[in-house]
Amino acid sequence: MFDIGFWELFLIFLLLLFVVGPERLPAIAGYFGKWFGKFQRYFFELKDSIQRETEEPTNEINKLLDDQQSSMDRLKKEIDDKKEDKNK
């Protein structure tokens, strides 16, 4: 999700170690982990909600496009048939 690699995490860990000290680091890490988990859950819920809300209109649009394409294909076939009949 955030595309953070090993060295970025290591640098963050070192900065936290220097800023808060080794005594408070586990508590701070737990606090950030909890909030990161909540953020991630809310993010995925929002993403799923948006997908659910847009799925039906997207399906309807795709169906309309398919219907239009079918109509265009039929018309093209009719035009081609008329051209063949005219050329005979």
Secondary structure, DSSP 8 states (H G I E B T S, - for coil): -----HHHHHHHHHHHHHHHHHHHHHHHHHHHHHHHHHHHHHHHHHHHHHHHHHHHHHHHHHHHHHHHHHHHHHHHHHHHHHHHHHH-
